[in-house]
């Protein structure tokens, strides 16, 4: 009997509380003032380009004359203006930015041109490049690559599969020779550049 009463209670719909007062209604209130239909639209002048510092006054005659005198100098004299001003104004010396360990792509930007100049001088840093490897000794080569680089298994495998690939950059001649010997013992061919 208790089971039947429970089933009837589950089948019956729950009753909603009885609403005794009026419902509250909020209508949407506009936050803007309607525009005058007789007013003409405003036209704004947009600058040719965005200047975050706002309009600037034109340079003084003294600055214009100085610019003309600098433009009239020979290219060699113009190259001396910057360092002379830096020395005269006692500005801090600019340090070259090191691009060691950065991948600069095919062109290498301006650093590639300076690298060629460095190669003509006595070279102290060398790159080790994997040229090829025996297919049967691929696993040994991957293990050796992981040993002298801090790469994981997947990264080392991907590096070895993209031969010819640079394995290590900016190492000393002794370290480069040691790496080449290890790769050779594992069944690969590496060269020093």
N, C-alpha and C positions, 0 to 999 in steps of 0.2 A: 504494500500500500504506500509505503514511503517512496518507492521507486516511481509510481504513477504520478504522485504529486510533484516530484522533482522534474519529470518529463514535461508536465503541463507548465511549470514555471519557466522552463527553458524555451518552450514554444511561444510563450506570450511575449509581446513586445514590451521593452522597457518604457515606462511612462516618463514624459518630459515634465519638468516642474511647471506649474501653472503660472502664466504671466498675469500679474495683477495690475500693473500700471502701464502707461503708454511707453512705446519703444522710443529709444533715443536715436535721432537721425542727425547725422552731420553731413551737410552739403559741402561740396568743394568750393573753397573760396579762392578767387584769383588774387595773386600777389602783385600783379602789375596794373598800371593805369592804362586804360585803352588810349591809343594814339588818336590824335586829332585827324579826322579824314581830310581836312582842308590843308594840312601841313605838307610842305614839299619834303621829299627825302633828302637827308644830309649826304653830301659828297665829301669823302675823306681823301686826302692826298697820302698815298703810301710811298715811302722812300724806295729807291731803286734796290737797295740792299739793307739788311738789318744791321744796325750799329748799336751794340748794347750800351755804349757810353754816351749816346745821344749826339746831337750835332756839335761839331767842334768849330772854333773860330779858324779862319784861314791863317796860315803861318805868317809871321812877321817878315818884313822886307829883309832884315838881317839874315834870317834862316833861308829865304829864297836865294839871296846872293851867295851864301855859303854853299848851298846845294849846287848852284851853277858853277862855282869855282871847283868843287869836287868833281863834277861831271867833266870839266875841262882838263883834268889831270890825265896823265898817261896811265895805262893799265897797271904798270909796275908801281907807280906812285899811289894809285888807288888801293892796291893791296897792302900798302904800308899804313893807311889811315886807321884801320881797325886796331892793329896792335899798338899803334902810337896812342890812340885814345884810351885803350885799356890800361896802358902804363901811366898815362897822365892822370886819369881819373882814379887810379889805384883800384881797379875792379879785380875780383878774384880770378885766378887763372882757371880756364875751363879744362876739366879733366876728360880725356877720351873715354868713351863708353865701351866697355868690354863686351864683345859679342861671342865670347867663348861659350860653347854649349848651346848656342841658338841656331836653329835651322833657318837660314836666310833664303832658301830656295835656290833656283838655278842661277839667277843673276847675282844674288848676294848683296845687292845695293852698292853703296860706296865702299863697304868693307871688302868686297871682292877685289876692287882695284888696289886697295892698300895691301891686301894679302899678296898680290903679285909682286909688289915692290919689296915686301919682306922676304919673299922667296929668293930674290937676287942677292940679298945679304945672307949672312950665315944663318942657316935655318936651325932652330933649337927645338921646335915643336913639330911632331910628325903625326900623320894619320895612318891608321892601319885599315886596309881595305881587303875584304874577302873577295877574291876573284872567282873561284870555283871550288867545288868539293866533289868527292866521290859519293855517288848515291848510296852505296852500301854503308858508308861511314857518316851518314847525315846526323844520326843521334849523337855520336861522339863529338862532332863539330858543334852541335847545339850545346852540349854540356860544357865544352871549352869556352864557348862564347859567354855562357852564363857565369863561368868561373871568373872572368876578368871584367865583366860588366855587371851592373846591378839590375839586370833585367829579369823578369819572370820567365817562366817556361814558354808561354804563348808569344811574348814579345821577342824572345831570342829565336824561336822557331820562325816567326814572320821575318825577322831580320836576315836569317840564314837563307830563307827561300827567295829573297829578293836580290840574289847575287847579280852583279857586283854591288856590294854595299859597304859603306864605311862602318867598321866595327867600333873603333875608338878614335877620338880626336885629341890633338894637343898633348901627346905623350912624348917622353924623351926617347932618344935613339935606342938606348939600352932596353927600355921597357917595350918598345915597338919590336925589337929583334926577339925578345923573349916570347911575346905574343905570337909572332910569326912562326917561331919554332914549335910552340904548343899546337897551333892550328895545323902545321905540317905533320906533326906526329899523329894528330887525330884523323888525318886523311883529307885535309883541305889545302888550298893554295891561297896565301895571303901576301900582300905586298905593302911596302911602306911608301907613302907619298909625302 
